[in-house]
Amino acid sequence: MCNCIETVNKQLAERNTVLSQAIFMHEDPNPGLTLRTEQVETGRGKPKAVSMFLNFCPFCGEKYHTKEEQAA
């Protein structure tokens, strides 16, 4: 697995910022990044914003491996 998260967090530290990470509580134990979204229109009946869990590193493109892939 790449070390892009650590590298970027070191660069962001001078701005008192870190990447938002999620820890998946199911069969895949790898921490990954979430892509945060914001709701454009608010109000009754409008769809809510969603979070997207990334399967690939957005910085280098390396795939975040599942537990089964790591064991192979």
HELIX and SHEET records of a PDB file:
HELIX    1   1 CYS A    4  LEU A   12  1                                   9    
HELIX    2   2 ALA A   13  ARG A   15  5                                   3    
HELIX    3   3 LYS A   67  ALA A   71  1                                   5    
SHEET    1   A 3 GLN A  21  ILE A  23  0                                        
SHEET    2   A 3 PRO A  31  LEU A  35 -1                                        
SHEET    3   A 3 MET A  52  PHE A  53 -1                                        
END                                                                             
